[in-house]
Amino acid sequence: MTLKVAVGEESGWAVLRVSGEMDLLTSPVLRQRVHDAVAEGRRSVVLDLSDVLFCDSSGVGVLIATRRLIRSCQGRLRLILPAQGAVDGSHVNRVLAALGVRRLFEVFPDVGAALDEEATPLSA
């Protein structure tokens, strides 16, 4: 399976909608799209991972590197990891929690909540 990243903008945020599998072969696609967005001056980024079906350690590495990049330019990063996913919740959410890095991210159930400045992130 491949990884698709659709890049858009909503309410001043770069919204990257990711679908497919994040693994050693496909994760560089997301890394490049994030770098492109930052190079274009976007500092507020939402990664919608609702349609990611699989994520291995290289995918997690890209998410952590994205967090580091966004923080280095005083930006904001929000992840979409819905409680209800394709199969019993978000796979990425379970992987991040299992690795103990879920708490590093501001997580929201959907893009609308992530774009709402008054919304509270989901607890880890």
Kinemage of the C-alpha trace (Angstrom):
@kinemage 1
@onewidth
@group {chain A} dominant
@subgroup {mainchain}
@vectorlist {calphas} color= white
{ca met a 1} P 0.000 0.000 0.000
{ca thr a 2} L 1.120 3.554 -0.569
{ca leu a 3} L 0.937 6.720 1.464
{ca lys a 4} L -1.017 9.705 0.191
{ca val a 5} L -0.715 13.211 1.581
{ca ala a 6} L -3.198 15.872 0.506
{ca val a 7} L -2.106 19.362 1.502
{ca gly a 8} L -4.598 22.140 2.049
{ca glu a 9} L -5.150 25.208 4.165
{ca glu a 10} L -7.957 25.972 6.590
{ca ser a 11} L -8.248 28.937 8.958
{ca gly a 12} L -4.555 29.760 8.588
{ca trp a 13} L -3.423 26.203 9.307
{ca ala a 14} L -1.696 23.888 6.838
{ca val a 15} L -3.783 20.708 6.929
{ca leu a 16} L -2.070 17.550 5.701
{ca arg a 17} L -4.527 14.684 5.274
{ca val a 18} L -2.586 11.441 5.379
{ca ser a 19} L -3.899 8.063 4.240
{ca gly a 20} L -2.421 4.635 3.740
{ca glu a 21} L 0.527 3.081 5.529
{ca met a 22} L 3.429 4.880 7.187
{ca asp a 23} L 6.452 2.606 6.984
{ca leu a 24} L 10.113 2.687 6.029
{ca leu a 25} L 9.331 3.099 2.334
{ca thr a 26} L 6.449 5.574 2.562
{ca ser a 27} L 7.216 7.790 5.593
{ca pro a 28} L 9.652 9.997 3.640
{ca val a 29} L 6.658 11.242 1.614
{ca leu a 30} L 5.115 12.758 4.759
{ca arg a 31} L 8.464 14.110 5.921
{ca gln a 32} L 8.917 15.912 2.575
{ca arg a 33} L 5.383 17.374 2.581
{ca val a 34} L 5.930 18.751 6.094
{ca his a 35} L 9.280 20.251 5.083
{ca asp a 36} L 7.657 21.791 2.001
{ca ala a 37} L 4.913 23.373 4.129
{ca val a 38} L 7.443 24.833 6.567
{ca ala a 39} L 9.629 26.084 3.693
{ca glu a 40} L 6.537 27.898 2.366
{ca gly a 41} L 6.274 29.718 5.691
{ca arg a 42} L 3.553 27.657 7.306
{ca arg a 43} L 4.112 27.375 11.041
{ca ser a 44} L 0.725 26.001 12.136
{ca val a 45} L 0.299 22.423 10.943
{ca val a 46} L -2.445 19.840 11.403
{ca leu a 47} L -1.651 16.244 10.490
{ca asp a 48} L -4.907 14.381 9.927
{ca leu a 49} L -3.941 10.751 10.509
{ca ser a 50} L -7.531 9.453 10.556
{ca asp a 51} L -6.998 7.303 7.466
{ca val a 52} L -3.585 5.884 8.347
{ca leu a 53} L -4.041 2.126 8.554
{ca phe a 54} L -0.527 1.173 9.668
{ca cys a 55} L 2.405 2.970 11.287
{ca asp a 56} L 5.774 1.463 12.157
{ca ser a 57} L 8.751 2.973 13.978
{ca ser a 58} L 9.852 4.957 10.928
{ca gly a 59} L 6.410 6.598 10.811
{ca val a 60} L 6.677 7.448 14.505
{ca gly a 61} L 10.135 8.846 13.793
{ca val a 62} L 8.676 11.162 11.158
{ca leu a 63} L 6.028 12.383 13.613
{ca ile a 64} L 8.656 13.101 16.279
{ca ala a 65} L 10.911 14.825 13.715
{ca thr a 66} L 7.923 16.902 12.580
{ca arg a 67} L 7.272 17.950 16.175
{ca arg a 68} L 10.924 18.951 16.557
{ca leu a 69} L 10.897 20.926 13.280
{ca ile a 70} L 7.692 22.796 14.099
{ca arg a 71} L 8.891 23.611 17.626
{ca ser a 72} L 12.233 24.880 16.256
{ca cys a 73} L 10.390 27.561 14.277
{ca gln a 74} L 8.002 28.407 17.135
{ca gly a 75} L 5.120 26.790 15.287
{ca arg a 76} L 2.157 24.685 16.343
{ca leu a 77} L 1.497 21.041 15.523
{ca arg a 78} L -1.776 19.217 16.074
{ca leu a 79} L -2.574 15.601 15.254
{ca ile a 80} L -5.954 14.139 14.356
{ca leu a 81} L -6.270 10.701 15.929
{ca pro a 82} L -9.959 9.840 16.202
{ca ala a 83} L -11.244 7.479 18.880
{ca gln a 84} L -13.160 5.652 16.161
{ca gly a 85} L -10.940 4.504 13.309
{ca ala a 86} L -11.144 2.004 10.497
{ca val a 87} L -10.657 -0.883 12.920
{ca asp a 88} L -11.478 -0.205 16.584
{ca gly a 89} L -9.854 3.212 16.968
{ca ser a 90} L -6.838 4.938 15.507
{ca his a 91} L -3.900 2.634 14.841
{ca val a 92} L -1.460 5.532 15.129
{ca asn a 93} L -2.931 6.487 18.509
{ca arg a 94} L -2.373 2.950 19.812
{ca val a 95} L 1.202 2.852 18.479
{ca leu a 96} L 2.101 6.241 19.993
{ca ala a 97} L 0.569 5.230 23.333
{ca ala a 98} L 2.373 1.872 23.347
{ca leu a 99} L 5.698 3.615 22.736
{ca gly a 100} L 5.018 6.203 25.445
{ca val a 101} L 5.256 9.201 23.113
{ca arg a 102} L 1.544 10.008 22.719
{ca arg a 103} L 1.829 12.687 25.441
{ca leu a 104} L 4.264 14.666 23.269
{ca phe a 105} L 1.498 15.663 20.866
{ca glu a 106} L -1.614 17.800 20.962
{ca val a 107} L -4.268 15.374 19.739
{ca phe a 108} L -7.791 16.179 18.569
{ca pro a 109} L -10.652 13.968 17.358
{ca asp a 110} L -11.185 15.854 14.078
{ca val a 111} L -9.941 18.786 12.021
{ca gly a 112} L -12.739 21.073 13.212
{ca ala a 113} L -11.669 20.643 16.832
{ca ala a 114} L -7.990 21.114 15.945
{ca leu a 115} L -8.722 24.420 14.233
{ca asp a 116} L -10.809 25.678 17.173
{ca glu a 117} L -8.477 27.791 19.316
{ca glu a 118} L -10.692 27.162 22.353
{ca ala a 119} L -10.853 23.375 22.027
{ca thr a 120} L -8.995 21.252 24.538
{ca pro a 121} L -6.723 18.472 23.252
{ca leu a 122} L -7.667 14.893 24.077
{ca ser a 123} L -5.897 13.516 27.109
{ca ala a 124} L -3.129 10.995 26.614
